[in-house]
Amino acid sequence: MERESVFVDIAETAVNKAVRAGVQMAEVFVSKSSQLNIEVRNGSVDTMKLAEDRGMGLRVFRDNRTGFAFSTDLSKRGIEEVVKQALVNCMNASEDPFLRLPPPGPAYPELDLYDPDIKAATVEEKINLAKSMEEAARAYDSRVKVIESSTYQDGEGLVAIVNNLGMKLTYRGAYCGIYLALAAGEGEDSQTGFALDFGLQFKPLKPEAVGQEAARRAVRMLGAVPVTTRKVPVVLEPYVAVGFLGLIGPALTGEAVQKGRSLFAGKTGTRVASEKVTIIDDGALPKGIASAPFDGEGVPTSRSVLIQDGMLRGYLYNTYSAARDGVQSTGNGVRSSFKGTPEVGTTNFFIAAGNTPVEKIIGEVADGIYVTEVMGMHTANPISGDFSVGVAGLLIKDGKLASPVRGMAMGGNIIELLAGIDAVGDDLKFFGGSGAPTLRVTGITTSGQ
């Protein structure tokens, strides 16, 4: 992968050309990324893909107008073309008094984002991780019948941002992970299970544990049957809690509030959840897979406590949405690639862990449901917070997990669900850039037969 200085030189060249062409502000985002994906099936490599992508995105600003263009051609000619296109787009844009670029930050977090072991590990070692997951799953229980996907994945990226306000930034990062999806069967019954382990370091990956977890999730659901409608405490395992958290993230941005698309609009300083709930976005979280020293426009990343002890404290911002509200950017100008402009988004977004062991959370429930799977979350309304989803899981009887159940529906509003949380586990777990601990919610109606 190229040295950081090469990308900085390209970015500076483009910025200087744009300024000479008459713009008042210019910013260049240059990136290169590579991703390796290895999938094993029945002890043999099924697919192996290596994909690479590199290019630059240029934003120019003149007379309260902005234009954007991108290119994968980083030659002198490519730079000239992208500058011309950005200028044309700028002239055709409408005026907006809140358009601006951020100056360099006073300081940036120091983060360990690049593990050389990921690149140093051989392809054979990476293949063996996927094989080990598959073997561990099959060894866990003979009812594991089909391995749908046993996958190793890693990626590496280099980013440079330069603007004419004095900003000149670079960083390099890498990640790796393993994922297993399978099906267990007994008689006519078949149930699926999955597990994953993603992070910033290669050596801590635990393929055997991932294989066993995926098998356990599938096997424990064999024999699941529908149950009658009931209103009982519901315990959400971390993966399910993360699903509901995904409804909240977009609504906690200043942009959503400004567009009238947030259920949290106008509620700053008021209670929007149980006092046991604290929700945080932390772009500088140590070992966070979405961590970086700066966001997609060069603003230092930071820790934003959005909901603290149930009280709404604020929203996430990029430079533009912050200017509209007269506040500072929170470092949440997220860029998925050089092909787009910085949008407001979450980084490492999570519900903070509580101090209650999971065994105690379940042990205090005489009659309830432990939800392990939610279906149809994509149908939920992120603006109103209303949801109606299918659920499956295990009954809780006298403080212990009992028989598996399926064919139920759970509906309500995310604000009501947050308000009903009466216990938060100490088992915070991340799934990519989102994390949650086990949650217990009182008085939820689950519709059955």
ChimeraX attribute file (.defattr): number of C-alpha atoms within 10 A of each C-alpha:
attribute: neighborCount
match mode: 1-to-1
recipient: residues
	/A:1	10
	/A:2	8
	/A:3	9
	/A:4	16
	/A:5	11
	/A:6	10
	/A:7	24
	/A:8	21
	/A:9	13
	/A:10	20
	/A:11	25
	/A:12	19
	/A:13	16
	/A:14	27
	/A:15	25
	/A:16	16
	/A:17	16
	/A:18	28
	/A:19	18
	/A:20	10
	/A:21	12
	/A:22	12
	/A:23	19
	/A:24	16
	/A:25	19
	/A:26	28
	/A:27	29
	/A:28	29
	/A:29	30
	/A:30	27
	/A:31	24
	/A:32	21
	/A:33	19
	/A:34	16
	/A:35	17
	/A:36	17
	/A:37	19
	/A:38	22
	/A:39	22
	/A:40	25
	/A:41	17
	/A:42	14
	/A:43	14
	/A:44	12
	/A:45	16
	/A:46	13
	/A:47	11
	/A:48	15
	/A:49	10
	/A:50	12
	/A:51	10
	/A:52	12
	/A:53	13
	/A:54	19
	/A:55	18
	/A:56	29
	/A:57	25
	/A:58	30
	/A:59	26
	/A:60	27
	/A:61	24
	/A:62	19
	/A:63	15
	/A:64	15
	/A:65	20
	/A:66	25
	/A:67	21
	/A:68	23
	/A:69	24
	/A:70	24
	/A:71	19
	/A:72	18
	/A:73	14
	/A:74	18
	/A:75	11
	/A:76	11
	/A:77	10
	/A:78	16
	/A:79	23
	/A:80	15
	/A:81	16
	/A:82	24
	/A:83	29
	/A:84	16
	/A:85	15
	/A:86	22
	/A:87	25
	/A:88	15
	/A:89	17
	/A:90	23
	/A:91	15
	/A:92	11
	/A:93	13
	/A:94	11
	/A:95	14
	/A:96	11
	/A:97	11
	/A:98	16
	/A:99	17
	/A:100	19
	/A:101	21
	/A:102	18
	/A:103	14
	/A:104	18
	/A:105	12
	/A:106	7
	/A:107	11
	/A:108	17
	/A:109	16
	/A:110	10
	/A:111	16
	/A:112	17
	/A:113	23
	/A:114	17
	/A:115	17
	/A:116	12
	/A:117	11
	/A:118	19
	/A:119	16
	/A:120	9
	/A:121	12
	/A:122	11
	/A:123	12
	/A:124	8
	/A:125	10
	/A:126	23
	/A:127	22
	/A:128	18
	/A:129	22
	/A:130	30
	/A:131	24
	/A:132	21
	/A:133	29
	/A:134	31
	/A:135	18
	/A:136	19
	/A:137	28
	/A:138	20
	/A:139	15
	/A:140	17
	/A:141	14
	/A:142	13
	/A:143	19
	/A:144	24
	/A:145	16
	/A:146	18
	/A:147	23
	/A:148	18
	/A:149	19
	/A:150	30
	/A:151	27
	/A:152	27
	/A:153	21
	/A:154	22
	/A:155	20
	/A:156	21
	/A:157	19
	/A:158	20
	/A:159	22
	/A:160	26
	/A:161	25
	/A:162	28
	/A:163	27
	/A:164	18
	/A:165	14
	/A:166	10
	/A:167	17
	/A:168	17
	/A:169	19
	/A:170	19
	/A:171	17
	/A:172	20
	/A:173	21
	/A:174	24
	/A:175	24
	/A:176	25
	/A:177	25
	/A:178	26
	/A:179	21
	/A:180	28
	/A:181	22
	/A:182	24
	/A:183	20
	/A:184	26
	/A:185	19
	/A:186	14
	/A:187	8
	/A:188	7
	/A:189	11
	/A:190	19
	/A:191	19
	/A:192	22
	/A:193	23
	/A:194	22
	/A:195	23
	/A:196	23
	/A:197	19
	/A:198	23
	/A:199	22
	/A:200	25
	/A:201	20
	/A:202	21
	/A:203	11
	/A:204	11
	/A:205	18
	/A:206	17
	/A:207	28
	/A:208	19
	/A:209	17
	/A:210	25
	/A:211	31
	/A:212	22
	/A:213	21
	/A:214	27
	/A:215	33
	/A:216	20
	/A:217	21
	/A:218	21
	/A:219	24
	/A:220	18
	/A:221	24
	/A:222	21
	/A:223	17
	/A:224	18
	/A:225	13
	/A:226	14
	/A:227	16
	/A:228	10
	/A:229	14
	/A:230	17
	/A:231	14
	/A:232	18
	/A:233	24
	/A:234	25
	/A:235	29
	/A:236	25
	/A:237	22
	/A:238	22
	/A:239	22
	/A:240	21
	/A:241	24
	/A:242	23
	/A:243	19
	/A:244	20
	/A:245	20
	/A:246	18
	/A:247	21
	/A:248	20
	/A:249	22
	/A:250	22
	/A:251	23
	/A:252	25
	/A:253	25
	/A:254	27
	/A:255	24
	/A:256	20
	/A:257	18
	/A:258	13
	/A:259	9
	/A:260	13
	/A:261	18
	/A:262	22
	/A:263	20
	/A:264	24
	/A:265	17
	/A:266	10
	/A:267	13
	/A:268	15
	/A:269	13
	/A:270	13
	/A:271	17
	/A:272	22
	/A:273	23
	/A:274	22
	/A:275	17
	/A:276	19
	/A:277	23
	/A:278	21
	/A:279	25
	/A:280	19
	/A:281	28
	/A:282	24
	/A:283	28
	/A:284	24
	/A:285	20
	/A:286	17
	/A:287	15
	/A:288	24
	/A:289	25
	/A:290	22
	/A:291	24
	/A:292	27
	/A:293	24
	/A:294	25
	/A:295	22
	/A:296	26
	/A:297	29
	/A:298	27
	/A:299	26
	/A:300	22
	/A:301	27
	/A:302	23
	/A:303	16
	/A:304	19
	/A:305	18
	/A:306	22
	/A:307	26
	/A:308	21
	/A:309	17
	/A:310	20
	/A:311	20
	/A:312	22
	/A:313	17
	/A:314	18
	/A:315	25
	/A:316	27
	/A:317	27
	/A:318	26
	/A:319	25
	/A:320	23
	/A:321	24
	/A:322	18
	/A:323	16
	/A:324	15
	/A:325	14
	/A:326	10
	/A:327	11
	/A:328	16
	/A:329	24
	/A:330	23
	/A:331	30
	/A:332	29
	/A:333	26
	/A:334	20
	/A:335	17
	/A:336	10
	/A:337	20
	/A:338	24
	/A:339	19
	/A:340	18
	/A:341	20
	/A:342	18
	/A:343	19
	/A:344	26
	/A:345	21
	/A:346	25
	/A:347	29
	/A:348	23
	/A:349	28
	/A:350	26
	/A:351	25
	/A:352	23
	/A:353	21
	/A:354	18
	/A:355	11
	/A:356	15
	/A:357	15
	/A:358	19
	/A:359	11
	/A:360	12
	/A:361	18
	/A:362	26
	/A:363	15
	/A:364	13
	/A:365	20
	/A:366	13
	/A:367	18
	/A:368	27
	/A:369	29
	/A:370	25
	/A:371	23
	/A:372	19
	/A:373	20
	/A:374	21
	/A:375	14
	/A:376	12
	/A:377	16
	/A:378	13
	/A:379	11
	/A:380	19
	/A:381	14
	/A:382	19
	/A:383	16
	/A:384	16
	/A:385	20
	/A:386	16
	/A:387	19
	/A:388	18
	/A:389	18
	/A:390	18
	/A:391	22
	/A:392	23
	/A:393	26
	/A:394	22
	/A:395	21
	/A:396	24
	/A:397	16
	/A:398	14
	/A:399	17
	/A:400	18
	/A:401	18
	/A:402	16
	/A:403	17
	/A:404	23
	/A:405	22
	/A:406	19
	/A:407	17
	/A:408	22
	/A:409	19
	/A:410	17
	/A:411	16
	/A:412	15
	/A:413	15
	/A:414	23
	/A:415	18
	/A:416	16
	/A:417	19
	/A:418	21
	/A:419	19
	/A:420	21
	/A:421	21
	/A:422	16
	/A:423	23
	/A:424	27
	/A:425	22
	/A:426	17
	/A:427	20
	/A:428	16
	/A:429	19
	/A:430	23
	/A:431	18
	/A:432	17
	/A:433	19
	/A:434	24
	/A:435	25
	/A:436	29
	/A:437	25
	/A:438	28
	/A:439	31
	/A:440	27
	/A:441	20
	/A:442	17
	/A:443	14
	/A:444	19
	/A:445	17
	/A:446	22
	/A:447	18
	/A:448	16
	/A:449	10
